[in-house]
Amino acid sequence: MKQFAEKIVQEHGAVNTRLKRVAEHMRVTLPTSLSARDASLRERLSGLSGHEFDSQYMEAMVRDHPNDVADFRNEANHGDNAQVKALASDRLHTLQEHLLMAEKTFHEVENPRSARR
């Protein structure tokens, strides 16, 4: 679980850095705070620990990544801005990998005995 979270932080951070550069070039201001939904998740997770935290965190990753994949695929295929479209195309495969990793890790968290086999 920890390996998954570290990979997500690293790779999403790299995408966010690239997105910030594109936004600056386009003179677009990106949000500086979490959405209400993400803030709620953060608050809920902050009160958890151990298996309960791992389970809820991984469930959120499995639930959210299909939306991210769909958004990036849509932008890659239909985007209007060449830089944003290129970014989405470039990172789509990574998000698809994250979804598969999230599903696998969630299964391991929920079924620790089968993960050891």
CORQUI-V581025 format. One record per helix or strand of 3 or more residues. SS is the DSSP state (2 for helix, 1 for strand). FROM is the first residue (numbers start at 0). TO is the last residue. If there is no record, write none. Layout:
SS&FROM&TO + SS&FROM&TO
//
This chain:
2&1&25 + 2&35&45 + 2&49&77 + 2&81&109 + 2&111&115
//
